[in-house]
Amino acid sequence: MTDLGTRPGRALRRAAPALLGYAAVRALGLLTLALWSAARDKSAYTLLTARWDALWYTRVAELGYGYEVRLPNGDVHSNLAFFPLLPWLERLLSGLTPLSYADAGFVVSLLASLAAAWGVFAVTDHVYGGRAGVCAVLLWAVLPVGIVQSMAYSESLFTALAAWSLYAVLTGRWVTAGLLASLAGLTRPVGLAVVAAVWVTGAAAFLRERRDRHETTTTAGDQDGRETTTVVAAREQSEAATAACEQEPGGEIATVAREQEPGGEIATVAPEQGLGEGATVACERDRSEAATVACQPDRNEAATADCEQEPGQAATAAYQRGQGEAASVVCERDRSRPEGPSSGRNRSAADAGGARAVGHAPETGTASLSGRDPNAEGARTPSHSPGVGKSGGTRVRRALGMALAPLGTAAYVLWVGHRTGKGPLGYLDVQAGWRNGFDGGYAFARFVGDKFTSFPSALAGAGLIVGVALIIWLYVICVRQGQPLPLLVYAGVVTALALCASSYFGSKPRLLMPAFPLLLPLALALARARTRRSAAVVAAVAVASALYGAFWLNGSGPP
């Protein structure tokens, strides 16, 4: 299992096959783009670094915020719509090296894509194992819009921060998770998905702790009540046995035992209540004869002396220390007397009784949070669990991580509101200038419906419906397979924000790219298949993805 906290070098070696496979797929995509672009007299590097969103990020890095474009229809495209982390990194790298801002953006994206691939592997390895982790990384690399991972866009940087934040949540590193979530919130608006994952998982852990404490208190109270009832009953039985011994030493106890409960209830109580050494040994041999042995003074005087002198002492000791220690109390008391055959046998019986004591283990059950089913075959227990904390320090760190998570998004949104003079909702006005917003999917549904007005476009509409259905089906499979809670929350929010945005419908595949948990069911299927078959499938899809990426960027490209 990937564990950067203790062995980062070993974790990197474990991820090496996934990273090498990812680099090979991306190299194939870049080579195909270069050849395709050369055939069309275009620069592949310009397509990757100086078009669409890449230009906006470069201008922010170079000139800062405040640049805007007013369109003839009255729309205002402001660069305040672009979150600042990628431009900050471009400016930093350009200031430390001879690289231009565009070159720096390309380098940042390449490095971030490798970090994202490693993060995807770490999460999948933690949940499903290394083989599934390699398959998940390769599937993420061969997405039809995978070429965007090599562009000077913010998708790779955001996916890297999101994946490692989720991994930190899964392994219980709450402060790290909060810091990474805050940085993700400075990268893209969809950083809210990472914040939601941290908050929902943290709240679930707090609720689980509260429930477990309540169950522990209730269980302890019920157990104390049962022990008290048992001790009282045992004391009554002890007094009845003593009275029987005093009235008729010839063996009345055995008769009473058989009359009250066939099998010898009093004889069963005898080794736990301290009626005598002989009775204890006899209980192990034949419960129905234990009391008779105890009441025959010529065969075992110690048992009679105990019955006459200390008829209730063992029951009292059991009440104070617990039923499982009653036989041990008898042994401790008998060590002060001359040791004979009966006392030695009594100690053996006491040890056997102690060995029969059953411990009550606490319930763990954190698989829904950590992703590891503790009862599953081959499941590894994570070194840090996001579930129930065992100390106040864990709860404090969890609360601190939850507090840090939304700071990035909140800080930028509030700053934009202050900059525009429109208050906390000023950023929404900026997005409205781009005709972008959240309408629950109404505009997208109308867009798909309009495709069916003519036959050629109807095929595109049918393809969109199939694509949306596939995404929903994959999410349902993720739920049914029991993915960890943070992954389900993150993937669900990313999917909802992408599908329910009111504009830029052609960008939806790109906006869905960070939702890598949706790929885990397919990764599991590949991991279970034979290696040769899995390699053939990945190779074929990689070639198709490279060709589509080259065609896409040389055509309309990602808006």
Helices and strands as residue ranges (DSSP letters): H 8-39, H 44-49, H 53-63, E 68-70, E 76-78, G 79-81, H 85-96, H 101-128, H 130-141, G 146-150, H 155-170, H 174-185, H 191-247, H 252-260, H 265-273, H 277-285, G 287-289, H 290-294, H 301-309, H 313-321, G 323-325, H 326-334, H 341-355, H 367-370, H 392-404, H 407-420, G 423-425, H 426-433, H 442-450, G 451-453, H 455-480, H 485-499, G 505-507, H 508-512, G 516-519, H 520-528, H 531-553
